[in-house]
Amino acid sequence: MSLRAALHLGRALRHRNYRLFFIGQGISVIGTWVTRFATSWLAYTMTGSPLILGLVTFCNNAPTPLIAPIAGVLIDRWNRRRVILLTQLAALLQSATLAVFALTDSMTVGHLLVLGAIQGVINGFDLPARQSFLRETIEDPAHLPNAIALNSSMVNLGKMIGPVIAAILVGLVGEGWCFAIDAASYLAVIAAVLAMRITPRPRAARSGKRVHTELADGVRYVRSVPLVRSVLILLATTSVLTGGYTSLLPVVATRTLGGDEHTLGILMGAAGIGALAGALFLASRTTVVGFGTLIGRTLFVLGASLAALELAWSIWIAVPLLFIIGLTLMIQMAATNSIVQTIVDHDKLGRVMSLYAVAFAGGMPIGALLEGALASRIGAIHTLAVAGAGCMIAALVFRRALPGLRALTRPLYVRLGLLGEESA
């Protein structure tokens, strides 16, 4: 890659505030994935149960979609920067508590479930706050899609590095130090946010409406923008269907492939590399135009790859499939995020991003719980194949509806100056 191409790929990093945010989050995300690996491995080694794995994932994610819609309304009223500082401090304390229980050999499944639920509550505020705050770190709106894609790249670089570090740490010093490192990593985000120089956004006049009324206004707004409504519904569907895929990987690593924690680290790392590749691909794009078609195609390939895991009797087959799964899942999530953040009105962004959080995080606990129960009956590999078939069906339905969505969205794209030679 030439220097010019590299500069173009990272053009959002020219903005100081975004650069600080990118670095701080990058360190924290590695810690987050270290903890996710350690939590899954600890739950599985303690119980050997796919159902418990699904239940732990459920508790980690279920509170987020319940809290996020109300949080989105409040975040549109509050200072988003302060909200992020408070959520990072709360997450630090949660990870530190996990570390204390693990290092003192007093950890139980109950601790994992309760502390996971607490993290889910924290994420209910943190997710919409961080996603809507991202726009405030970019002075040039033209660089926003690139910032979103780079953010996804950073998250998935952490997803790739974190499990590898965790696999080494678990083998050498145990899960407790994984949680301790995660707790320390939140200090990087706190320091980065404090160092930013943010121009205060104009405070919207208080409407006097109740929280539930403003939330209903946000839902009505989403319903009035067909493309936003459709990609959020599709993301929620994908989230349910793929919600159990990461929680079932310990079962695939040990029972299907006959491996250990290092095998799990390789599988999660392959998915992380794929996701990073997908995010970098989106970072090279200069417009969100054409993302609808891209979402439909990648979802179909995602489903086919999940189904193809039926043939993964060897790690040499599983790793390329996990790479494709990570690639396609990331493209759908990041492309949906880019569409929403680019075309949604700023005064409603917190509420709409909270609905994005519901779509993204809401399906995961449901999918993890259902697929964990199903895997206990038919096996993890067969369960993932069922989920893959569902993804392919959803992709075909979306692609059939796409011409109509394209026609309805064209006037909005023209008004925003987005429509070029590509079709919406």
C-alpha positions as a Markdown table, in Angstrom:
| # | Residue | x | y | z |
|---|---|---|---|---|
| 1 | Met | 0.0 | 0.0 | 0.0 |
| 2 | Ser | 1.4 | 3.4 | -1.0 |
| 3 | Leu | 1.7 | 6.2 | 1.6 |
| 4 | Arg | -1.0 | 8.2 | -0.2 |
| 5 | Ala | -3.4 | 5.2 | 0.0 |
| 6 | Ala | -2.6 | 4.7 | 3.7 |
| 7 | Leu | -3.3 | 8.4 | 4.5 |
| 8 | His | -6.6 | 8.1 | 2.6 |
| 9 | Leu | -7.5 | 5.0 | 4.6 |
| 10 | Gly | -6.8 | 6.8 | 7.9 |
| 11 | Arg | -8.1 | 10.2 | 7.0 |
| 12 | Ala | -10.3 | 10.5 | 10.1 |
| 13 | Leu | -7.2 | 10.2 | 12.3 |
| 14 | Arg | -6.3 | 13.8 | 11.2 |
| 15 | His | -8.8 | 14.9 | 13.8 |
| 16 | Arg | -7.1 | 15.2 | 17.2 |
| 17 | Asn | -10.1 | 14.3 | 19.3 |
| 18 | Tyr | -10.9 | 11.3 | 17.2 |
| 19 | Arg | -7.2 | 10.2 | 17.3 |
| 20 | Leu | -7.3 | 10.3 | 21.1 |
| 21 | Phe | -10.6 | 8.4 | 21.2 |
| 22 | Phe | -9.2 | 5.8 | 18.8 |
| 23 | Ile | -6.1 | 5.1 | 20.8 |
| 24 | Gly | -7.9 | 5.0 | 24.2 |
| 25 | Gln | -10.6 | 2.7 | 22.9 |
| 26 | Gly | -8.0 | 0.5 | 21.2 |
| 27 | Ile | -6.3 | -0.3 | 24.4 |
| 28 | Ser | -9.6 | -0.9 | 26.2 |
| 29 | Val | -11.0 | -3.1 | 23.5 |
| 30 | Ile | -8.1 | -5.5 | 23.8 |
| 31 | Gly | -8.8 | -5.7 | 27.6 |
| 32 | Thr | -12.5 | -6.4 | 26.8 |
| 33 | Trp | -11.7 | -9.3 | 24.6 |
| 34 | Val | -9.3 | -10.7 | 27.1 |
| 35 | Thr | -12.1 | -10.8 | 29.6 |
| 36 | Arg | -14.6 | -12.2 | 27.1 |
| 37 | Phe | -12.2 | -15.1 | 26.4 |
| 38 | Ala | -11.5 | -15.7 | 30.1 |
| 39 | Thr | -15.2 | -15.6 | 31.0 |
| 40 | Ser | -16.2 | -18.1 | 28.3 |
| 41 | Trp | -13.3 | -20.4 | 29.1 |
| 42 | Leu | -13.9 | -20.2 | 32.9 |
| 43 | Ala | -17.6 | -20.9 | 32.5 |
| 44 | Tyr | -16.9 | -23.9 | 30.3 |
| 45 | Thr | -14.1 | -25.4 | 32.5 |
| 46 | Met | -16.2 | -25.0 | 35.6 |
| 47 | Thr | -19.3 | -26.7 | 34.2 |
| 48 | Gly | -18.6 | -28.3 | 30.8 |
| 49 | Ser | -22.1 | -27.2 | 29.8 |
| 50 | Pro | -23.0 | -25.5 | 26.5 |
| 51 | Leu | -26.2 | -24.4 | 28.2 |
| 52 | Ile | -24.3 | -22.5 | 30.9 |
| 53 | Leu | -22.1 | -20.9 | 28.2 |
| 54 | Gly | -25.3 | -19.6 | 26.6 |
| 55 | Leu | -26.7 | -18.5 | 29.9 |
| 56 | Val | -23.5 | -16.5 | 30.8 |
| 57 | Thr | -23.6 | -14.8 | 27.4 |
| 58 | Phe | -27.3 | -14.1 | 27.9 |
| 59 | Cys | -26.7 | -12.4 | 31.2 |
| 60 | Asn | -23.8 | -10.4 | 29.8 |
| 61 | Asn | -26.0 | -9.0 | 27.0 |
| 62 | Ala | -29.7 | -9.2 | 28.0 |
| 63 | Pro | -29.8 | -5.9 | 30.1 |
| 64 | Thr | -28.3 | -3.8 | 27.3 |
| 65 | Pro | -31.3 | -3.8 | 25.0 |
| 66 | Leu | -33.6 | -3.2 | 27.9 |
| 67 | Ile | -31.7 | -0.2 | 29.2 |
| 68 | Ala | -30.5 | 1.3 | 25.9 |
| 69 | Pro | -33.8 | 2.8 | 24.6 |
| 70 | Ile | -34.3 | 4.8 | 27.8 |
| 71 | Ala | -30.6 | 5.6 | 27.9 |
| 72 | Gly | -30.8 | 6.9 | 24.3 |
| 73 | Val | -33.4 | 9.5 | 25.3 |
| 74 | Leu | -31.3 | 10.6 | 28.3 |
| 75 | Ile | -28.1 | 10.7 | 26.3 |
| 76 | Asp | -29.8 | 13.1 | 23.8 |
| 77 | Arg | -30.3 | 15.4 | 26.9 |
| 78 | Trp | -27.1 | 14.8 | 28.8 |
| 79 | Asn | -23.4 | 15.6 | 28.1 |
| 80 | Arg | -22.3 | 12.5 | 26.2 |
| 81 | Arg | -18.6 | 12.9 | 27.2 |
| 82 | Arg | -19.5 | 12.8 | 30.9 |
| 83 | Val | -21.7 | 9.7 | 30.4 |
| 84 | Ile | -18.7 | 7.9 | 28.8 |
| 85 | Leu | -16.4 | 8.8 | 31.7 |
| 86 | Leu | -18.9 | 7.4 | 34.2 |
| 87 | Thr | -19.6 | 4.2 | 32.2 |
| 88 | Gln | -15.8 | 3.5 | 31.9 |
| 89 | Leu | -15.3 | 4.0 | 35.6 |
| 90 | Ala | -18.2 | 1.6 | 36.3 |
| 91 | Ala | -16.8 | -1.0 | 33.9 |
| 92 | Leu | -13.4 | -0.7 | 35.6 |
| 93 | Leu | -14.9 | -1.6 | 39.0 |
| 94 | Gln | -16.9 | -4.5 | 37.5 |
| 95 | Ser | -13.8 | -6.1 | 35.9 |
| 96 | Ala | -11.8 | -5.5 | 39.1 |
| 97 | Thr | -14.5 | -7.4 | 41.1 |
| 98 | Leu | -14.2 | -10.3 | 38.6 |
| 99 | Ala | -10.4 | -10.3 | 39.2 |
| 100 | Val | -10.8 | -10.4 | 43.0 |
| 101 | Phe | -13.1 | -13.4 | 42.8 |
| 102 | Ala | -10.9 | -15.3 | 40.4 |
| 103 | Leu | -7.6 | -14.5 | 42.1 |
| 104 | Thr | -9.0 | -15.6 | 45.5 |
| 105 | Asp | -10.4 | -18.9 | 44.0 |
| 106 | Ser | -13.9 | -17.9 | 45.1 |
| 107 | Met | -15.5 | -17.5 | 41.7 |
| 108 | Thr | -18.8 | -19.2 | 41.1 |
| 109 | Val | -21.1 | -19.4 | 38.1 |
| 110 | Gly | -23.5 | -17.1 | 40.0 |
| 111 | His | -20.7 | -14.5 | 40.2 |
| 112 | Leu | -20.2 | -14.7 | 36.4 |
| 113 | Leu | -24.0 | -14.4 | 35.8 |
| 114 | Val | -24.5 | -11.4 | 38.2 |
| 115 | Leu | -21.4 | -9.5 | 37.2 |
| 116 | Gly | -22.1 | -10.1 | 33.6 |
| 117 | Ala | -25.6 | -8.7 | 34.0 |
| 118 | Ile | -24.1 | -5.6 | 35.7 |
| 119 | Gln | -21.8 | -5.1 | 32.7 |
| 120 | Gly | -24.8 | -5.4 | 30.5 |
| 121 | Val | -26.5 | -2.6 | 32.3 |
| 122 | Ile | -23.3 | -0.5 | 32.0 |
| 123 | Asn | -23.2 | -1.2 | 28.2 |
| 124 | Gly | -26.8 | -0.1 | 27.9 |
| 125 | Phe | -25.6 | 3.5 | 28.6 |
| 126 | Asp | -22.1 | 3.2 | 27.2 |
| 127 | Leu | -23.0 | 1.8 | 23.7 |
| 128 | Pro | -25.4 | 4.6 | 22.6 |
| 129 | Ala | -23.2 | 7.2 | 24.3 |
| 130 | Arg | -20.0 | 6.2 | 22.5 |
| 131 | Gln | -21.7 | 5.7 | 19.2 |
| 132 | Ser | -23.4 | 9.1 | 19.2 |
| 133 | Phe | -20.3 | 10.8 | 20.7 |
| 134 | Leu | -18.2 | 9.6 | 17.8 |
| 135 | Arg | -19.7 | 12.3 | 15.5 |
| 136 | Glu | -18.6 | 15.0 | 18.0 |
| 137 | Thr | -14.9 | 14.0 | 17.6 |
| 138 | Ile | -15.0 | 14.6 | 13.9 |
| 139 | Glu | -14.9 | 18.2 | 12.6 |
| 140 | Asp | -15.5 | 17.3 | 8.9 |
| 141 | Pro | -18.7 | 15.3 | 8.4 |
| 142 | Ala | -17.3 | 13.8 | 5.2 |
| 143 | His | -14.8 | 11.8 | 7.3 |
| 144 | Leu | -17.5 | 10.3 | 9.5 |
| 145 | Pro | -18.0 | 7.0 | 7.5 |
| 146 | Asn | -14.2 | 6.6 | 7.6 |
| 147 | Ala | -14.1 | 7.2 | 11.4 |
| 148 | Ile | -16.9 | 4.6 | 11.9 |
| 149 | Ala | -15.0 | 2.0 | 9.7 |
| 150 | Leu | -11.7 | 2.7 | 11.5 |
| 151 | Asn | -13.5 | 2.3 | 14.8 |
| 152 | Ser | -14.7 | -1.1 | 13.7 |
| 153 | Ser | -11.1 | -1.9 | 12.5 |
| 154 | Met | -9.8 | -1.0 | 16.0 |
| 155 | Val | -12.5 | -3.1 | 17.7 |
| 156 | Asn | -11.7 | -6.1 | 15.6 |
| 157 | Leu | -7.9 | -5.7 | 16.0 |
| 158 | Gly | -8.7 | -6.0 | 19.7 |
| 159 | Lys | -10.9 | -9.0 | 18.9 |
| 160 | Met | -8.0 | -10.6 | 17.2 |
| 161 | Ile | -5.3 | -9.7 | 19.7 |
| 162 | Gly | -7.3 | -10.1 | 22.9 |
| 163 | Pro | -8.1 | -13.8 | 22.7 |
| 164 | Val | -4.4 | -14.6 | 21.8 |
| 165 | Ile | -3.2 | -12.7 | 24.9 |
| 166 | Ala | -5.9 | -14.3 | 27.0 |
| 167 | Ala | -5.0 | -17.8 | 25.8 |
| 168 | Ile | -1.4 | -17.3 | 26.9 |
| 169 | Leu | -2.4 | -15.7 | 30.2 |
| 170 | Val | -4.9 | -18.4 | 31.1 |
| 171 | Gly | -2.2 | -21.1 | 30.5 |
| 172 | Leu | 0.4 | -19.2 | 32.5 |
| 173 | Val | -1.3 | -17.3 | 35.3 |
| 174 | Gly | -5.0 | -18.0 | 35.1 |
| 175 | Glu | -8.2 | -16.1 | 34.4 |
| 176 | Gly | -7.9 | -13.7 | 37.3 |
| 177 | Trp | -5.1 | -11.7 | 35.7 |
| 178 | Cys | -7.1 | -11.4 | 32.5 |
| 179 | Phe | -9.8 | -9.6 | 34.4 |
| 180 | Ala | -7.2 | -7.4 | 36.2 |
| 181 | Ile | -5.7 | -6.3 | 32.9 |
| 182 | Asp | -9.1 | -5.5 | 31.5 |
| 183 | Ala | -9.8 | -3.3 | 34.6 |
| 184 | Ala | -6.6 | -1.4 | 34.0 |
| 185 | Ser | -7.3 | -0.9 | 30.3 |
| 186 | Tyr | -10.3 | 1.3 | 31.1 |
| 187 | Leu | -7.9 | 3.9 | 32.4 |
| 188 | Ala | -6.8 | 4.5 | 28.8 |
| 189 | Val | -10.3 | 5.6 | 27.7 |
| 190 | Ile | -10.8 | 7.8 | 30.7 |
| 191 | Ala | -7.4 | 9.5 | 30.1 |
| 192 | Ala | -8.2 | 10.0 | 26.3 |
| 193 | Val | -11.7 | 11.5 | 26.9 |
| 194 | Leu | -10.3 | 13.9 | 29.6 |
| 195 | Ala | -7.6 | 15.0 | 27.1 |
| 196 | Met | -10.1 | 15.9 | 24.3 |
| 197 | Arg | -11.0 | 19.5 | 23.4 |
| 198 | Ile | -14.7 | 19.2 | 22.5 |
| 199 | Thr | -16.7 | 22.1 | 21.4 |
| 200 | Pro | -19.9 | 21.9 | 23.4 |
| 201 | Arg | -22.8 | 21.1 | 21.1 |
| 202 | Pro | -25.8 | 23.4 | 21.3 |
| 203 | Arg | -28.2 | 22.2 | 23.9 |
| 204 | Ala | -31.6 | 21.4 | 22.4 |
| 205 | Ala | -34.5 | 23.2 | 24.0 |
| 206 | Arg | -36.3 | 21.0 | 26.5 |
| 207 | Ser | -39.5 | 19.9 | 25.0 |
| 208 | Gly | -41.1 | 19.1 | 28.4 |
| 209 | Lys | -42.0 | 15.7 | 27.1 |
| 210 | Arg | -41.7 | 12.6 | 29.2 |
| 211 | Val | -38.9 | 10.0 | 28.5 |
| 212 | His | -41.4 | 7.5 | 27.0 |
| 213 | Thr | -42.8 | 10.1 | 24.7 |
| 214 | Glu | -39.4 | 11.1 | 23.4 |
| 215 | Leu | -38.6 | 7.4 | 23.0 |
| 216 | Ala | -41.8 | 7.0 | 21.0 |
| 217 | Asp | -40.7 | 10.0 | 18.8 |
| 218 | Gly | -37.4 | 8.2 | 18.1 |
| 219 | Val | -39.2 | 5.0 | 17.1 |
| 220 | Arg | -41.6 | 7.0 | 14.8 |
| 221 | Tyr | -38.6 | 8.7 | 13.2 |
| 222 | Val | -37.0 | 5.3 | 12.5 |
| 223 | Arg | -40.2 | 4.0 | 11.0 |
| 224 | Ser | -40.3 | 7.1 | 8.7 |
| 225 | Val | -36.9 | 6.3 | 7.2 |
| 226 | Pro | -37.4 | 3.0 | 5.4 |
| 227 | Leu | -33.7 | 2.1 | 4.9 |
| 228 | Val | -32.8 | 2.8 | 8.5 |
| 229 | Arg | -35.8 | 0.8 | 9.7 |
| 230 | Ser | -35.0 | -2.2 | 7.4 |
| 231 | Val | -31.2 | -2.4 | 8.2 |
| 232 | Leu | -32.0 | -2.3 | 11.9 |
| 233 | Ile | -34.5 | -5.1 | 11.6 |
| 234 | Leu | -32.0 | -7.1 | 9.6 |
| 235 | Leu | -29.3 | -6.5 | 12.1 |
| 236 | Ala | -31.6 | -7.7 | 14.9 |
| 237 | Thr | -32.4 | -10.8 | 13.0 |
| 238 | Thr | -28.7 | -11.5 | 12.3 |
| 239 | Ser | -27.9 | -10.8 | 16.0 |
| 240 | Val | -30.4 | -13.5 | 17.1 |
| 241 | Leu | -29.1 | -16.0 | 14.5 |
| 242 | Thr | -25.4 | -15.5 | 15.3 |
| 243 | Gly | -25.8 | -14.7 | 19.0 |
| 244 | Gly | -24.6 | -18.1 | 20.1 |
| 245 | Tyr | -21.7 | -18.5 | 17.7 |
| 246 | Thr | -19.0 | -17.1 | 19.9 |
| 247 | Ser | -20.4 | -18.8 | 23.1 |
| 248 | Leu | -20.4 | -22.1 | 21.3 |
| 249 | Leu | -16.8 | -21.8 | 20.1 |
| 250 | Pro | -15.3 | -23.5 | 23.2 |
| 251 | Val | -17.5 | -26.5 | 22.4 |
| 252 | Val | -16.3 | -26.5 | 18.8 |
| 253 | Ala | -12.7 | -26.1 | 19.9 |
| 254 | Thr | -12.7 | -29.0 | 22.4 |
| 255 | Arg | -15.4 | -31.5 | 21.3 |
| 256 | Thr | -15.3 | -31.1 | 17.5 |
| 257 | Leu | -11.6 | -30.3 | 16.9 |
| 258 | Gly | -10.2 | -32.0 | 20.0 |
| 259 | Gly | -8.3 | -28.9 | 21.1 |
| 260 | Asp | -7.8 | -26.7 | 24.2 |
| 261 | Glu | -7.7 | -23.1 | 25.1 |
| 262 | His | -5.1 | -22.4 | 22.5 |
| 263 | Thr | -7.4 | -23.9 | 19.8 |
| 264 | Leu | -10.1 | -21.5 | 21.0 |
| 265 | Gly | -7.7 | -18.6 | 20.8 |
| 266 | Ile | -6.8 | -19.5 | 17.2 |
| 267 | Leu | -10.5 | -19.7 | 16.2 |
| 268 | Met | -11.4 | -16.4 | 17.9 |
| 269 | Gly | -8.3 | -14.8 | 16.4 |
| 270 | Ala | -9.3 | -16.0 | 12.9 |
| 271 | Ala | -12.7 | -14.4 | 13.3 |
| 272 | Gly | -11.0 | -11.2 | 14.6 |
| 273 | Ile | -8.7 | -11.0 | 11.6 |
| 274 | Gly | -11.6 | -11.5 | 9.3 |
| 275 | Ala | -13.5 | -8.7 | 11.0 |
| 276 | Leu | -10.5 | -6.4 | 10.8 |
| 277 | Ala | -10.3 | -7.1 | 7.1 |
| 278 | Gly | -14.0 | -6.2 | 6.7 |
| 279 | Ala | -13.6 | -3.0 | 8.6 |
| 280 | Leu | -10.6 | -1.9 | 6.6 |
| 281 | Phe | -12.5 | -2.6 | 3.4 |
| 282 | Leu | -15.3 | -0.3 | 4.6 |
| 283 | Ala | -12.7 | 2.3 | 5.6 |
| 284 | Ser | -11.5 | 2.4 | 2.0 |
| 285 | Arg | -15.0 | 3.5 | 0.9 |
| 286 | Thr | -15.8 | 7.2 | 0.6 |
| 287 | Thr | -19.6 | 7.0 | 0.7 |
| 288 | Val | -22.4 | 4.9 | 2.3 |
| 289 | Val | -24.1 | 4.7 | -1.1 |
| 290 | Gly | -24.3 | 1.1 | -2.1 |
| 291 | Phe | -24.1 | -0.3 | 1.4 |
| 292 | Gly | -27.6 | -1.8 | 1.2 |
| 293 | Thr | -26.5 | -4.1 | -1.6 |
| 294 | Leu | -23.3 | -4.9 | 0.3 |
| 295 | Ile | -25.2 | -5.8 | 3.5 |
| 296 | Gly | -27.5 | -8.3 | 1.6 |
| 297 | Arg | -24.6 | -10.0 | -0.1 |
| 298 | Thr | -22.4 | -10.4 | 3.0 |
| 299 | Leu | -25.3 | -11.7 | 5.1 |
| 300 | Phe | -25.8 | -14.6 | 2.6 |
| 301 | Val | -22.1 | -15.4 | 2.6 |
| 302 | Leu | -22.2 | -15.3 | 6.4 |
| 303 | Gly | -25.0 | -17.9 | 6.5 |
| 304 | Ala | -23.2 | -20.1 | 4.1 |
| 305 | Ser | -20.0 | -20.1 | 6.1 |
| 306 | Leu | -21.9 | -20.9 | 9.3 |
| 307 | Ala | -23.5 | -23.9 | 7.6 |
| 308 | Ala | -20.2 | -25.0 | 6.1 |
| 309 | Leu | -18.8 | -25.5 | 9.6 |
| 310 | Glu | -20.6 | -28.9 | 9.4 |
| 311 | Leu | -17.5 | -29.9 | 7.3 |
| 312 | Ala | -14.9 | -28.5 | 9.7 |
| 313 | Trp | -13.4 | -31.7 | 11.0 |
| 314 | Ser | -10.0 | -30.0 | 11.1 |
| 315 | Ile | -8.7 | -26.7 | 12.3 |
| 316 | Trp | -7.4 | -26.0 | 8.8 |
| 317 | Ile | -11.0 | -26.0 | 7.6 |
| 318 | Ala | -12.4 | -24.2 | 10.6 |
| 319 | Val | -10.0 | -21.3 | 10.5 |
| 320 | Pro | -10.8 | -20.0 | 7.0 |
| 321 | Leu | -14.5 | -20.3 | 7.7 |
| 322 | Leu | -14.2 | -18.3 | 11.0 |
| 323 | Phe | -12.2 | -15.7 | 9.0 |
| 324 | Ile | -15.1 | -15.4 | 6.5 |
| 325 | Ile | -17.7 | -15.3 | 9.4 |
| 326 | Gly | -15.8 | -12.5 | 11.1 |
| 327 | Leu | -15.4 | -10.6 | 7.8 |
| 328 | Thr | -19.0 | -10.7 | 6.8 |
| 329 | Leu | -20.5 | -10.1 | 10.2 |
| 330 | Met | -18.3 | -7.0 | 10.6 |
| 331 | Ile | -19.3 | -5.6 | 7.2 |
| 332 | Gln | -23.0 | -5.9 | 8.0 |
| 333 | Met | -22.6 | -4.3 | 11.5 |
| 334 | Ala | -20.3 | -1.5 | 10.4 |
| 335 | Ala | -22.2 | -0.7 | 7.2 |
| 336 | Thr | -25.5 | -0.5 | 9.2 |
| 337 | Asn | -23.8 | 1.8 | 11.7 |
| 338 | Ser | -22.4 | 4.0 | 8.9 |
| 339 | Ile | -25.8 | 4.3 | 7.3 |
| 340 | Val | -27.5 | 5.2 | 10.5 |
| 341 | Gln | -24.9 | 7.8 | 11.7 |
| 342 | Thr | -24.7 | 9.4 | 8.3 |
| 343 | Ile | -28.4 | 10.0 | 7.5 |
| 344 | Val | -30.0 | 10.4 | 11.0 |
| 345 | Asp | -30.8 | 13.9 | 12.3 |
| 346 | His | -28.3 | 14.9 | 15.1 |
| 347 | Asp | -31.0 | 15.7 | 17.7 |
| 348 | Lys | -32.3 | 12.1 | 17.4 |
| 349 | Leu | -29.0 | 10.3 | 17.1 |
| 350 | Gly | -28.8 | 9.2 | 20.7 |
| 351 | Arg | -32.3 | 7.6 | 20.5 |
| 352 | Val | -31.6 | 6.0 | 17.1 |
| 353 | Met | -28.2 | 4.6 | 18.2 |
| 354 | Ser | -29.9 | 3.2 | 21.3 |
| 355 | Leu | -32.2 | 1.3 | 18.9 |
| 356 | Tyr | -29.1 | 0.2 | 17.0 |
| 357 | Ala | -27.8 | -1.1 | 20.4 |
| 358 | Val | -31.1 | -2.9 | 20.9 |
| 359 | Ala | -30.8 | -4.5 | 17.4 |
| 360 | Phe | -27.1 | -5.4 | 17.9 |
| 361 | Ala | -27.1 | -6.4 | 21.5 |
| 362 | Gly | -30.7 | -7.5 | 22.0 |
| 363 | Gly | -30.6 | -10.5 | 19.7 |
| 364 | Met | -27.3 | -11.8 | 21.1 |
| 365 | Pro | -28.6 | -13.0 | 24.5 |
| 366 | Ile | -31.7 | -14.5 | 23.0 |
| 367 | Gly | -29.7 | -16.3 | 20.3 |
| 368 | Ala | -27.1 | -17.5 | 22.8 |
| 369 | Leu | -29.7 | -18.9 | 25.2 |
| 370 | Leu | -31.7 | -20.6 | 22.4 |
| 371 | Glu | -28.7 | -21.9 | 20.6 |
| 372 | Gly | -27.0 | -23.1 | 23.8 |
| 373 | Ala | -30.2 | -25.1 | 24.6 |
| 374 | Leu | -30.4 | -26.4 | 21.1 |
| 375 | Ala | -26.6 | -27.3 | 21.1 |
| 376 | Ser | -27.2 | -29.4 | 24.2 |
| 377 | Arg | -29.6 | -31.5 | 22.2 |
| 378 | Ile | -28.2 | -31.7 | 18.6 |
| 379 | Gly | -24.6 | -30.5 | 19.1 |
| 380 | Ala | -22.9 | -27.1 | 18.5 |
| 381 | Ile | -22.0 | -27.7 | 14.8 |
| 382 | His | -25.5 | -28.7 | 13.8 |
| 383 | Thr | -26.9 | -25.7 | 15.7 |
| 384 | Leu | -24.6 | -23.3 | 13.8 |
| 385 | Ala | -25.7 | -24.9 | 10.6 |
| 386 | Val | -29.4 | -24.1 | 11.5 |
| 387 | Ala | -28.4 | -20.5 | 12.2 |
| 388 | Gly | -26.6 | -20.3 | 8.9 |
| 389 | Ala | -29.7 | -21.4 | 7.0 |
| 390 | Gly | -31.7 | -18.7 | 8.8 |
| 391 | Cys | -29.1 | -16.0 | 7.8 |
| 392 | Met | -29.3 | -17.1 | 4.1 |
| 393 | Ile | -33.1 | -16.9 | 4.2 |
| 394 | Ala | -33.0 | -13.4 | 5.8 |
| 395 | Ala | -30.5 | -12.2 | 3.2 |
| 396 | Leu | -32.8 | -13.3 | 0.3 |
| 397 | Val | -35.8 | -11.6 | 1.8 |
| 398 | Phe | -33.8 | -8.3 | 2.2 |
| 399 | Arg | -32.4 | -8.4 | -1.3 |
| 400 | Arg | -35.9 | -8.9 | -2.7 |
| 401 | Ala | -37.1 | -5.7 | -0.8 |
| 402 | Leu | -34.0 | -3.7 | -1.8 |
| 403 | Pro | -35.2 | -2.2 | -5.1 |
| 404 | Gly | -38.2 | -0.6 | -3.3 |
| 405 | Leu | -36.0 | 0.6 | -0.4 |
| 406 | Arg | -33.6 | 2.1 | -3.0 |
| 407 | Ala | -36.4 | 4.1 | -4.6 |
| 408 | Leu | -37.7 | 5.4 | -1.3 |
| 409 | Thr | -34.2 | 6.4 | -0.1 |
| 410 | Arg | -33.1 | 8.2 | -3.2 |
| 411 | Pro | -34.6 | 11.6 | -2.3 |
| 412 | Leu | -33.0 | 11.6 | 1.1 |
| 413 | Tyr | -29.6 | 10.7 | -0.4 |
| 414 | Val | -30.0 | 13.5 | -2.9 |
| 415 | Arg | -30.9 | 16.0 | -0.2 |
| 416 | Leu | -27.8 | 15.0 | 1.8 |
| 417 | Gly | -25.6 | 15.2 | -1.2 |
| 418 | Leu | -24.7 | 11.5 | -1.0 |
| 419 | Leu | -26.0 | 10.2 | -4.2 |
| 420 | Gly | -23.3 | 9.8 | -6.9 |
| 421 | Glu | -22.9 | 7.3 | -9.7 |
| 422 | Glu | -23.6 | 4.3 | -7.4 |
| 423 | Ser | -27.1 | 3.3 | -6.6 |
| 424 | Ala | -28.5 | 3.6 | -3.1 |
